[in-house]
């Protein structure tokens, strides 16, 4: 497509995004979430990701009745519908302390002033964007790795909207707007340097990673990112695991964090594999507690 036409399309898409944002923010937060949840539950089952979601949950729960698996996926689509409108109203969520219950804040407070470099691993559960909020609230200025949005106008806007959660910025992975993957390579170097210099970095770590290493996940090996374990092993940082769980059918959440022991022996490769596997075990345990809040429609197994 000629660059002028591509730019015009990008500008039109961005304009539509801003109109959507304006409309969503006209309604009270929970009303907008309920409407979006219902729309997603009606429309999403006809999309291509419905079958992937059903295949994934069947792999994880082969003995679960089909009707129960379908009910979980139905609730999952509702959660994702709410996440969509919450993403553009995240300022309203964090401005209301009653909406977020940080259930083990005392654990975090133990490290006040002595946190040092850290990597936070999370998964697509509840509203996963909020898992960085405890770090931000504590004044630790986290950054996060995210997937670049192909539309540069929308990408810049969405980055800015997330700055309240990630004051140190967002680091893009994947190809850039023109398909050049050098941005992803630069990101790999930047995140290592960021943590080495004392930064706190968030990484969503529950997706299939073709460059990752196999780790058991619901009884099947799943290629998992080894980046958090590799960074922690090399620079001596902590690893925190975090999850966000929605409370009821509203924009109210509980956030839980756990420190993951970083394995450090004479064999760096074995250490990275062991730490990665331990993180995925905890993710699986969390998903089993609230399977309808995890995004089954993502690619997890090859």
C-alpha positions, 0 to 999 in steps of 0.5 A: 500500500502506498505510504500516503494511503497507509497514513490516511488509513492509520489516521482514520483508525486513530480517529475512530479510536478516539471517538470510541474512547470518548463514548466509553468515558461518557458512561460510568465505569461499571456500566460501560464494562457491563455493556462491553462484556455483553457485546463480547459474549455475543460476538466473540464466539463467532470469531476465529479465537473461539475454537482456539480457546475451546481447544486450549481448555480441552487440553488443560481439562480433558476430563471436564464436561464440554458444557462446563468448558463452554461456560468458562469460555463464555465468562472469559469473553465477558472479562475481556470485554470489561478489560477493553473499556477499563484499559481506556479508563484505567485512571478512574480505577486507580483513583478509587482506592476501593476498587483495588485490594492489594492483599499482601501489601505488608510483603511489599512494604518489607522491601521499602527502600531496599527493593533493588532491581526486579522483574515482575512476571504476570499472566493474562488474568483479571485486568493484568495491566493493574498488576504493576500498580503496587510497584508504581504506588510504592514509588518504584517507577516500573517499565513494561514490555508490550507488543507494538501496535501497528498504527503509530498514532494509536500506539503513541496514544495507548502508550501515553494512557499507560504512563500512569501505571508504567511511569518509566515507560513501555518498551516495544517488542516485535516488528515496528510499524514497517515490519522491521524487527530491529526494534525488538532486538533493541528492546532486548538490550534495553530491558537488560540494561534497564534492570541492571541499572536498578530498574523494575520491569514488568513482563506478561509471561504466559504466551507461547514463545518460539524463542523460549524453553519448554516448561510443563503447563497443565501436563504439556510442555509449553514454550515459555519466555526465559527472559525474566529468569535470564535477566534475574540470573545475570544481573542478580535481580529479584523476580516477583510473580503477580496476578490480578483477580476480578471481584464479581462482575465489576471493575473491582480487583484483588492483586497478589504478589509472590517472590519467586526464588531465583535458582543460582548454581554453577550451571546457568542454563539449568538455573534458567530452566528451573526458575522458568518452570517454577514460574509457570507452575505458579501460573497454572495454580493461579489459573486453576483457582479462577479459570474463567479469568484467564485468556484461553484464546491466546496461543499457549502451546505450539 
